[in-house]
Amino acid sequence: MMQIAQLEFDREMVERAYDRWAPIYDLVFGGVFSKGRRAAILATNSIGGRVLEVGVGTGISLPQYAPNLRVFGTDISEAMLGKAKARVAELGLKNIEGLAVMDAEKLEFPDNSFDVVMAQYVVTAVPNPEAALNEFARVLRPGGEIILLSRVSADAGMRRFIEQWLQPVVRQLGWRSEFAWSRYAQWAAGAHGVELVERRPVPPLGHFSLIRFRKAA
Ligand SMILES: C[S@@+](CC[C@H](N)C(=O)[O-])C[C@H]1O[C@@H](n2cnc3c(N)ncnc32)[C@H](O)[C@@H]1O
């Protein structure tokens, strides 16, 4: 069942969905996710160094990175990235090393390139989340952290029922309502040399989590 859902979640569909979201994205998703983003950026700033933000979108988080960081942002939606580029130019952000169209599942960076790989509300939007997570671990330096903001769906009960029921609808909008913690746990248990450092619910409603994995030094 999960396999079929994954196959149906293709890159072109996600690209189209976010190209459509781009003009109104900040208006709709700016405030509602702001507390989670603040927590993720705080964790990133405390590590420092070179940061890859995958699925950077409109660049809504870019002004919050500490000035001494070097941040590279990637996304598959040209329209979302266009907004991010305009923001960097408008605010004169000097710590943004680059912004490029790139698939999270095929990152065009050498191994061990970044101190932090950060993805906010992205893992549940990519067609093959585990392939993207593999790439995050590959480009991360030993001792560095993967910092994620992610939907984590309920394991049982009415919420789980609603999330399953909503899945075909939200898929068209560009994300999954159903994404169990077991997928992260199974991925981390594979041979990636990562360990879970933190998993903490964040607003809205605690349906999302801040998740941190560290790559063994
Ligand atoms: C829900 S938005 C999150 C945007 C931003 N990170 C934020 O905090 O608001 C998901 C973003 O992931 C991007 N995305 C989806 N699939 C992707 C992929 N395979 N590779 C890179 N970016 C992807 C979308 O284009 C979109 O900009």
Ligand as a Chemical Component Dictionary entry (heavy atoms), coordinates in Angstrom:
data_LIG
# 
_chem_comp.id                   LIG 
_chem_comp.type                 NON-POLYMER 
_chem_comp.pdbx_formal_charge   0 
_chem_comp.three_letter_code    LIG 
# 
loop_
_chem_comp_atom.comp_id 
_chem_comp_atom.atom_id 
_chem_comp_atom.alt_atom_id 
_chem_comp_atom.type_symbol 
_chem_comp_atom.charge 
_chem_comp_atom.model_Cartn_x 
_chem_comp_atom.model_Cartn_y 
_chem_comp_atom.model_Cartn_z 
_chem_comp_atom.pdbx_ordinal 
LIG C1  C1  C 0  6.396  22.579 2.570  1  
LIG S1  S1  S 1  7.626  23.348 1.608  2  
LIG C2  C2  C 0  8.815  23.866 2.850  3  
LIG C3  C3  C 0  9.583  25.091 2.423  4  
LIG C4  C4  C 0  10.487 25.691 3.503  5  
LIG N1  N1  N 0  11.496 24.730 3.891  6  
LIG C5  C5  C 0  9.716  26.136 4.707  7  
LIG O1  O1  O 0  10.202 25.979 5.837  8  
LIG O2  O2  O -1 8.638  26.703 4.547  9  
LIG C6  C6  C 0  8.466  21.971 0.867  10 
LIG C7  C7  C 0  9.574  22.419 -0.075 11 
LIG O3  O3  O 0  10.302 21.266 -0.481 12 
LIG C8  C8  C 0  10.567 21.357 -1.856 13 
LIG N2  N2  N 0  10.810 20.018 -2.393 14 
LIG C9  C9  C 0  9.890  19.025 -2.545 15 
LIG N3  N3  N 0  10.466 17.941 -3.085 16 
LIG C10 C10 C 0  11.780 18.239 -3.245 17 
LIG C11 C11 C 0  12.894 17.531 -3.754 18 
LIG N4  N4  N 0  12.780 16.277 -4.207 19 
LIG N5  N5  N 0  14.083 18.154 -3.790 20 
LIG C12 C12 C 0  14.222 19.434 -3.341 21 
LIG N6  N6  N 0  13.207 20.161 -2.852 22 
LIG C13 C13 C 0  11.992 19.570 -2.804 23 
LIG C14 C14 C 0  9.342  22.047 -2.431 24 
LIG O4  O4  O 0  9.561  22.597 -3.708 25 
LIG C15 C15 C 0  9.063  23.082 -1.344 26 
LIG O5  O5  O 0  9.748  24.291 -1.583 27 
# 
loop_
_chem_comp_bond.comp_id 
_chem_comp_bond.atom_id_1 
_chem_comp_bond.atom_id_2 
_chem_comp_bond.value_order 
_chem_comp_bond.pdbx_ordinal 
LIG C1  S1  SING 1  
LIG S1  C2  SING 2  
LIG S1  C6  SING 3  
LIG C2  C3  SING 4  
LIG C3  C4  SING 5  
LIG C4  N1  SING 6  
LIG C4  C5  SING 7  
LIG C5  O1  DOUB 8  
LIG C5  O2  SING 9  
LIG C6  C7  SING 10 
LIG C7  O3  SING 11 
LIG C7  C15 SING 12 
LIG O3  C8  SING 13 
LIG C8  N2  SING 14 
LIG C8  C14 SING 15 
LIG N2  C9  SING 16 
LIG N2  C13 SING 17 
LIG C9  N3  DOUB 18 
LIG N3  C10 SING 19 
LIG C10 C11 SING 20 
LIG C10 C13 DOUB 21 
LIG C11 N4  SING 22 
LIG C11 N5  DOUB 23 
LIG N5  C12 SING 24 
LIG C12 N6  DOUB 25 
LIG N6  C13 SING 26 
LIG C14 O4  SING 27 
LIG C14 C15 SING 28 
LIG C15 O5  SING 29 
# 
